[in-house]
């Protein structure tokens, strides 16, 4: 074998090794989550509410998918639309892997957020996003089990009011465990990174 062929072979082996290093090694390194990781794998609290399609929905309806749960409302002036827009951009970054993610928003304003209004609002951000509603008592029960605070400010359904609420995102894995809490200040890249790792 000539020196030239040996050199070409050595270069080829080097390139294949370098490519393997670039592809395999990052997968072997532990993922650094941007959200807060739940230390114990506990089953996510139950959610039994009415969806934007009008049917009763539970977490079992999304078995096999990552579920991102957000508590917000359609009349929210700032945080809710910003968060849902960020989630939409995160799913865009994931490409086809976003098919493994279901985003649901539980309304914290069930008196104003009808099924039709929620459907229109959620589809504005992403056609796959689902809004969930129910009685004030049912919504309060779900919010409490997720550690979510919400309270309406002065006003009524006719004159208008705002609702103070927890703005974090809860991520439930494919097995139904509450795995992550994502703070509202995360960008689409950070959210996509965590969701891709879990998907």
Backbone bond lengths (Angstrom), bond angles and torsions (degrees), N, CA, C in turn:
res aa  C-N    CA-C-N  psi(-1)  N-CA   C-N-CA  omega(-1)  CA-C   N-CA-C  phi
1 X - - - 1.460 - - 1.523 108.23 -
2 X 1.295 116.07 133.18 1.457 120.16 -176.85 1.522 110.30 -76.37
3 X 1.324 113.50 163.68 1.472 120.30 178.37 1.527 110.07 -61.50
4 X 1.349 115.47 -38.46 1.471 119.28 -178.93 1.535 110.33 -62.97
5 X 1.351 116.19 -43.10 1.468 119.16 -179.92 1.524 111.13 -67.79
6 X 1.322 116.48 -39.02 1.466 119.90 177.39 1.526 110.74 -62.20
7 X 1.324 116.38 -40.65 1.470 120.66 178.99 1.518 110.56 -64.41
8 X 1.346 116.62 -43.14 1.465 120.55 179.76 1.526 110.22 -64.02
9 X 1.343 116.30 -40.96 1.457 120.55 178.61 1.525 110.83 -63.95
10 X 1.316 116.92 -43.38 1.466 121.25 179.52 1.522 111.03 -62.97
11 X 1.332 116.02 -41.38 1.471 120.30 178.49 1.530 109.83 -64.65
12 X 1.343 116.43 -41.60 1.464 120.33 179.01 1.519 111.94 -61.86
13 X 1.339 116.19 -45.18 1.467 120.80 178.58 1.526 110.06 -62.01
14 X 1.323 115.96 -41.43 1.469 120.30 179.27 1.530 111.16 -62.09
15 X 1.342 116.76 -44.88 1.466 120.64 -178.44 1.528 111.75 -64.87
16 X 1.341 116.39 -41.65 1.466 120.05 178.18 1.529 110.13 -64.16
17 X 1.328 116.86 -42.38 1.468 120.80 178.84 1.521 111.25 -63.67
18 X 1.336 116.11 -42.28 1.469 120.27 179.70 1.524 110.93 -63.78
19 X 1.329 116.17 -41.42 1.466 120.27 179.11 1.529 110.47 -64.42
20 X 1.328 116.53 -43.48 1.466 120.43 178.31 1.526 110.10 -61.18
21 X 1.317 116.09 -40.22 1.467 121.16 179.16 1.529 110.32 -61.69
22 X 1.320 116.85 -44.10 1.468 121.19 -178.50 1.523 112.50 -68.01
23 X 1.339 116.77 -32.26 1.465 120.56 -176.61 1.529 111.76 -87.28
24 X 1.324 117.58 -45.09 1.459 121.57 -171.20 1.525 113.08 -84.05
25 X 1.316 117.51 -45.40 1.461 120.69 -172.91 1.524 113.30 -58.68
26 X 1.353 119.38 -44.79 1.471 117.30 179.28 1.527 113.02 -58.81
27 X 1.339 117.29 -30.67 1.465 120.32 179.97 1.524 111.64 -73.22
28 X 1.322 117.14 -23.02 1.456 120.83 -179.35 1.521 111.81 -82.99
29 X 1.324 117.03 -19.83 1.455 120.59 -178.91 1.523 109.84 -79.68
30 X 1.340 117.18 143.91 1.463 119.22 179.20 1.524 110.75 -65.58
31 X 1.339 115.06 145.79 1.466 120.35 179.00 1.524 109.14 -78.84
32 X 1.307 116.52 135.44 1.459 121.16 173.42 1.519 107.49 -95.38
33 X 1.315 115.86 109.23 1.460 120.37 -177.47 1.520 111.31 -72.71
34 X 1.317 115.25 144.68 1.458 121.60 174.92 1.521 110.91 -87.67
35 X 1.343 115.76 -27.25 1.457 120.92 177.16 1.514 110.74 -90.19
36 X 1.317 115.71 178.36 1.462 121.97 178.86 1.528 108.25 -88.28
37 X 1.328 115.91 121.53 1.465 121.77 -177.43 1.525 109.72 -83.16
38 X 1.319 116.51 130.71 1.464 120.81 174.80 1.523 107.61 -72.30
39 X 1.309 117.37 127.07 1.457 121.52 -172.69 1.527 113.55 -74.30
40 X 1.321 117.41 -26.91 1.465 119.10 177.41 1.524 108.86 -117.27
41 X 1.321 115.72 140.33 1.461 120.38 -179.42 1.523 109.73 -81.01
42 X 1.323 115.40 86.18 1.458 119.77 178.87 1.524 109.66 -102.41
43 X 1.313 115.18 148.83 1.459 119.86 178.66 1.523 109.47 -64.56
44 X 1.318 116.10 136.69 1.464 120.58 179.74 1.523 109.70 -64.15
45 X 1.337 117.29 141.28 1.468 119.77 177.52 1.527 111.07 -57.35
46 X 1.309 115.40 149.20 1.466 121.18 -177.57 1.524 111.64 -65.46
47 X 1.313 115.04 146.26 1.465 122.40 172.01 1.524 106.57 -128.94
48 X 1.314 116.64 116.19 1.465 121.58 177.47 1.521 107.77 -129.77
49 X 1.331 116.01 91.48 1.464 122.14 -175.98 1.523 110.05 -137.69
50 X 1.315 116.43 173.15 1.463 121.62 -179.53 1.527 109.37 -89.89
51 X 1.329 116.30 134.08 1.466 121.31 -177.86 1.519 111.24 -89.93
52 X 1.326 115.05 175.58 1.461 120.87 179.23 1.525 112.12 -68.29
53 X 1.325 117.31 -13.04 1.466 119.66 174.70 1.527 110.86 -89.04
54 X 1.338 115.87 -3.19 1.454 120.76 177.56 1.511 114.96 92.99
55 X 1.337 117.58 -4.07 1.468 119.52 -177.81 1.520 111.01 -98.64
56 X 1.336 115.52 156.50 1.457 120.30 176.30 1.522 109.33 -72.50
57 X 1.322 115.85 134.96 1.459 121.66 -174.36 1.524 109.38 -128.22
58 X 1.328 115.50 141.78 1.463 121.41 172.17 1.524 107.64 -128.68
59 X 1.317 116.56 174.23 1.469 119.38 178.48 1.524 111.51 -62.22
60 X 1.326 117.26 -27.26 1.467 120.48 177.61 1.526 111.60 -61.20
61 X 1.328 116.36 -23.98 1.469 120.57 178.88 1.526 111.56 -63.44
62 X 1.337 116.58 -20.44 1.467 121.00 -175.94 1.523 111.86 -115.34
63 X 1.327 117.14 21.60 1.469 121.57 -179.42 1.525 110.75 -51.59
64 X 1.328 115.98 135.73 1.454 120.78 178.69 1.515 113.63 90.16
65 X 1.332 117.27 -2.97 1.465 121.23 177.84 1.518 109.93 -117.99
66 X 1.330 115.18 157.73 1.461 119.46 165.39 1.520 106.48 -75.61
67 X 1.321 117.09 138.53 1.459 120.76 178.08 1.524 108.16 -119.03
68 X 1.318 116.00 124.23 1.463 121.61 175.51 1.523 106.64 -102.90
69 X 1.333 116.18 116.36 1.463 121.62 -177.33 1.523 109.06 -105.04
70 X 1.327 115.08 128.30 1.462 121.80 178.44 1.521 108.28 -127.66
71 X 1.304 116.64 142.39 1.462 121.78 176.08 1.521 108.11 -108.67
72 X 1.331 116.98 116.72 1.460 121.50 -177.62 1.515 110.17 -157.62
73 X 1.335 116.69 -163.00 1.472 119.57 179.51 1.519 110.33 -159.93
74 X 1.307 116.03 158.91 1.467 121.09 -170.47 1.522 113.89 -72.41
75 X 1.326 118.41 -25.05 1.465 121.00 179.84 1.528 112.05 -90.98
76 X 1.310 116.98 6.51 1.467 122.30 -179.57 1.529 109.20 -61.82
77 X 1.335 117.88 127.55 1.462 119.76 -173.69 1.524 115.42 -80.10
78 X 1.336 118.83 -20.83 1.465 117.85 -171.72 1.528 114.91 -145.47
79 X 1.323 117.47 -63.30 1.465 120.54 -171.23 1.529 112.31 -61.66
80 X 1.325 117.49 -44.72 1.476 120.44 -176.39 1.528 112.82 -63.13
81 X 1.345 118.53 -52.22 1.464 116.99 179.18 1.522 112.99 -63.27
82 X 1.329 116.34 -34.27 1.468 119.26 178.17 1.521 110.52 -65.35
83 X 1.322 116.76 -45.16 1.464 121.33 -178.96 1.524 111.61 -64.19
84 X 1.329 117.24 -45.53 1.466 120.57 -179.57 1.524 111.62 -66.10
85 X 1.325 116.57 -36.03 1.465 120.38 176.21 1.527 110.72 -65.77
86 X 1.331 116.53 -41.55 1.467 121.12 177.52 1.523 110.49 -63.05
87 X 1.330 117.11 -41.75 1.469 120.72 177.37 1.521 111.23 -61.93
88 X 1.308 116.69 -41.74 1.462 120.38 178.36 1.528 110.75 -60.74
89 X 1.326 116.77 -43.00 1.468 119.96 179.14 1.525 111.30 -67.87
90 X 1.338 116.94 -34.15 1.468 120.25 176.51 1.528 110.33 -63.26
91 X 1.334 116.89 -43.64 1.467 120.10 178.89 1.524 111.18 -66.42
92 X 1.325 117.13 -36.28 1.472 120.26 175.58 1.519 110.80 -58.57
93 X 1.324 116.54 -41.07 1.466 121.26 -179.76 1.531 111.42 -65.53
94 X 1.325 116.85 -27.24 1.463 121.08 -177.39 1.520 112.80 -79.75
95 X 1.313 118.18 -14.03 1.460 120.77 -179.52 1.517 111.46 61.90
96 X 1.341 116.35 -134.24 1.468 121.42 -177.57 1.526 112.80 -63.94
97 X 1.331 116.86 -23.81 1.466 119.49 -178.90 1.521 111.72 -68.35
98 X 1.330 116.78 -15.42 1.466 119.61 177.77 1.530 111.44 -67.92
99 X 1.341 116.78 -16.47 1.469 120.15 176.52 1.525 111.45 -63.00
100 X 1.337 116.07 -19.93 1.464 121.45 -179.22 1.523 112.65 -88.61
101 X 1.331 117.21 5.24 1.468 121.81 -175.87 1.526 110.17 -121.07
102 X 1.332 116.03 133.65 1.465 121.15 173.65 1.523 108.99 -118.75
103 X 1.316 116.50 121.59 1.462 121.84 176.36 1.523 108.59 -96.32
104 X 1.339 115.67 128.93 1.467 120.23 174.85 1.523 109.09 -128.20
105 X 1.324 115.74 139.51 1.460 120.69 173.71 1.521 108.44 -113.95
106 X 1.328 115.65 120.51 1.459 121.28 173.95 1.522 106.71 -88.15
107 X 1.334 117.09 122.04 1.453 118.77 -178.60 1.529 111.28 -70.28
108 X 1.321 115.73 140.64 1.463 121.12 173.14 1.535 109.34 -102.28
109 X 1.327 115.23 12.87 1.469 121.87 -179.81 1.534 109.59 -136.64
110 X 1.345 116.85 60.62 1.467 119.45 -173.76 1.527 114.14 -65.07
111 X 1.328 117.79 -19.04 1.467 119.45 179.83 1.529 111.51 -69.63
112 X 1.330 117.50 -32.28 1.468 120.15 179.26 1.520 112.40 -102.07
113 X 1.324 117.09 -30.26 1.469 120.41 -174.02 1.527 111.41 -83.91
114 X 1.319 115.18 87.42 1.461 120.47 175.07 1.529 109.29 -72.26
115 X 1.311 115.82 166.64 1.466 121.00 177.62 1.527 110.38 -58.15
116 X 1.324 117.38 -44.54 1.470 120.84 -178.69 1.523 111.77 -65.05
117 X 1.331 116.64 -42.51 1.464 120.22 179.96 1.521 110.79 -65.23
118 X 1.332 116.37 -42.61 1.467 120.42 177.47 1.521 111.61 -61.61
119 X 1.331 116.73 -42.39 1.466 120.90 -179.55 1.521 110.58 -60.82
120 X 1.318 116.42 -45.65 1.466 120.46 179.82 1.523 111.08 -64.64
121 X 1.317 116.32 -43.43 1.464 121.75 -178.11 1.529 111.35 -64.19
122 X 1.329 116.71 -48.51 1.461 120.32 -176.96 1.522 111.45 -66.04
123 X 1.326 117.56 -38.44 1.467 120.30 -178.68 1.523 111.66 -68.21
124 X 1.318 117.02 -21.24 1.465 120.22 176.17 1.524 110.43 -61.73
125 X 1.322 116.94 -35.28 1.467 121.28 -178.12 1.523 111.69 -88.56
126 X 1.336 116.61 -42.49 1.461 120.73 -179.04 1.529 107.64 -166.20
127 X 1.306 117.06 131.36 1.468 121.57 -177.23 1.527 112.74 -61.73
128 X 1.336 117.00 -21.58 1.467 119.34 -178.28 1.526 112.67 -89.79
129 X 1.319 117.82 -12.77 1.466 120.69 -179.67 1.530 109.55 -68.80
130 X 1.319 116.06 140.85 1.464 121.63 -178.36 1.525 109.86 -120.51
131 X 1.325 116.04 135.98 1.457 121.51 173.31 1.517 109.61 -99.24
132 X 1.329 116.74 144.52 1.461 121.79 178.98 1.520 109.88 -124.54
133 X 1.320 116.25 139.76 1.460 121.13 179.54 1.524 109.73 -144.25
134 X 1.310 115.25 174.33 1.456 121.85 179.40 1.508 108.52 -178.17
135 X 1.309 116.56 -163.30 1.463 119.49 176.13 1.525 108.88 -68.84
136 X 1.323 115.85 161.82 1.466 120.03 177.21 1.524 109.66 -55.96
137 X 1.313 116.50 -40.88 1.470 121.12 -178.77 1.526 111.40 -66.24
138 X 1.330 117.01 -43.75 1.472 120.43 -179.57 1.524 111.49 -64.25
139 X 1.335 115.97 -42.84 1.466 119.99 179.40 1.525 110.13 -65.25
140 X 1.332 116.85 -42.78 1.468 120.83 179.67 1.526 110.96 -61.78
141 X 1.329 116.57 -37.68 1.468 120.82 179.45 1.527 110.67 -64.09
142 X 1.328 116.81 -46.35 1.469 120.61 179.09 1.525 110.27 -63.40
143 X 1.332 116.59 -45.22 1.465 120.50 -179.45 1.527 110.86 -59.24
144 X 1.317 116.46 -43.22 1.464 120.72 -179.03 1.521 111.25 -62.38
145 X 1.329 117.24 -42.35 1.470 119.59 -178.56 1.526 111.79 -66.86
146 X 1.333 117.31 -22.72 1.466 121.09 176.92 1.530 112.35 -96.58
147 X 1.320 117.02 4.82 1.457 120.51 179.54 1.515 113.23 69.89
148 X 1.329 116.46 28.32 1.468 121.53 -177.34 1.524 109.82 -99.08
149 X 1.322 114.64 130.31 1.464 121.61 176.95 1.521 109.24 -97.08
150 X 1.329 116.96 139.58 1.462 119.66 168.40 1.524 109.78 -153.12
151 X 1.328 115.60 145.75 1.464 121.47 179.74 1.515 108.90 -155.64
152 X 1.333 115.89 131.89 1.466 120.91 178.40 1.520 109.84 -76.56
153 X 1.331 115.90 142.41 1.453 121.71 175.21 1.525 109.26 -85.21
154 X 1.328 117.02 179.59 1.468 121.46 -178.53 1.521 111.26 -56.93
155 X 1.324 115.35 145.82 1.455 121.53 179.61 1.513 109.54 128.60
156 X 1.315 116.43 -179.08 1.461 120.37 176.15 1.521 109.08 -139.86
157 X 1.316 116.05 179.06 1.465 120.54 -174.85 1.520 112.28 -61.81
158 X 1.346 117.10 -27.07 1.467 120.20 -179.07 1.527 112.23 -83.47
159 X 1.340 115.89 -45.25 1.464 119.01 -175.65 1.521 112.76 -82.21
160 X 1.308 116.40 -18.32 1.457 120.40 179.73 1.514 111.80 97.49
161 X 1.312 115.96 144.58 1.459 122.03 178.38 1.518 107.24 -159.14
162 X 1.309 115.99 164.99 1.456 121.04 174.97 1.522 108.43 -111.69
163 X 1.317 115.40 164.31 1.463 120.96 -179.70 1.521 108.18 -125.74
164 X 1.323 116.32 121.21 1.463 120.21 172.31 1.526 107.47 -75.61
165 X 1.329 116.76 136.79 1.471 118.38 -178.82 1.519 111.33 -158.25
166 X 1.317 114.91 155.77 1.460 122.14 173.22 1.523 108.38 -63.99
167 X 1.335 116.58 136.84 1.470 119.61 -173.20 1.527 113.79 -111.43
168 X 1.315 118.05 9.91 1.463 120.39 -179.17 1.527 111.63 -73.72
169 X 1.321 115.72 157.61 1.464 123.17 175.26 1.525 108.57 -103.87
170 X 1.316 116.76 135.19 1.462 121.48 177.03 1.529 108.12 -105.33
171 X 1.321 116.70 131.11 1.467 120.86 -179.97 1.525 109.28 -111.07
172 X 1.322 114.81 122.60 1.463 122.26 179.32 1.525 107.80 -108.16
173 X 1.334 116.72 128.44 1.464 119.55 -175.86 1.529 111.64 -78.55
174 X 1.327 115.33 178.64 1.471 121.54 -175.52 1.529 112.75 -61.14
175 X 1.327 115.67 -26.90 1.467 120.10 -178.45 1.527 112.07 -88.64
176 X 1.331 117.49 0.75 1.459 120.45 177.99 1.510 115.09 89.57
177 X 1.354 116.89 15.04 1.462 120.71 178.38 1.528 110.55 -94.54
178 X 1.321 115.93 140.71 1.459 120.58 173.01 1.521 107.31 -74.80
179 X 1.342 117.55 111.45 1.464 121.49 -171.72 1.520 114.47 -105.16
180 X 1.334 116.73 -37.71 1.465 119.98 -172.43 1.513 111.26 -139.74
181 X 1.332 114.82 150.58 1.460 121.61 167.36 1.523 105.90 -120.91
182 X 1.335 115.78 120.01 1.465 120.90 -177.65 1.523 109.51 -101.70
183 X 1.342 117.72 121.46 1.462 119.61 177.57 1.525 111.13 -69.00
184 X 1.330 117.59 152.39 1.470 120.66 -173.87 1.521 114.86 -66.70
185 X 1.322 117.59 -16.50 1.470 118.89 -177.39 1.530 113.69 -82.67
186 X 1.331 118.54 -4.59 1.466 120.17 179.43 1.522 110.79 -67.83
187 X 1.338 115.15 145.34 1.458 120.93 177.86 1.517 111.42 -89.65
188 X 1.335 117.62 172.94 1.468 121.06 -178.10 1.520 113.67 -60.99
189 X 1.340 117.68 -34.95 1.462 120.36 -179.59 1.522 110.49 -64.37
190 X 1.341 116.32 -43.80 1.463 120.70 -177.96 1.527 111.06 -68.12
191 X 1.315 116.52 -41.80 1.467 120.20 178.65 1.527 110.21 -64.63
192 X 1.330 116.69 -45.88 1.468 120.83 179.87 1.522 111.04 -59.94
193 X 1.326 117.09 -40.06 1.458 121.41 -179.79 1.527 111.02 -60.30
194 X 1.320 117.40 -46.08 1.467 120.82 179.99 1.526 111.50 -67.57
195 X 1.324 116.69 -42.75 1.467 120.02 -179.12 1.524 111.35 -66.75
196 X 1.328 117.23 -39.16 1.471 120.37 178.55 1.518 110.70 -63.12
197 X 1.322 116.67 -39.41 1.459 119.73 -179.28 1.532 111.03 -64.53
198 X 1.329 116.49 -38.00 1.466 120.41 -178.32 1.524 113.17 -82.42
199 X 1.345 117.14 -18.34 1.476 119.35 -174.43 1.528 112.59 -81.26
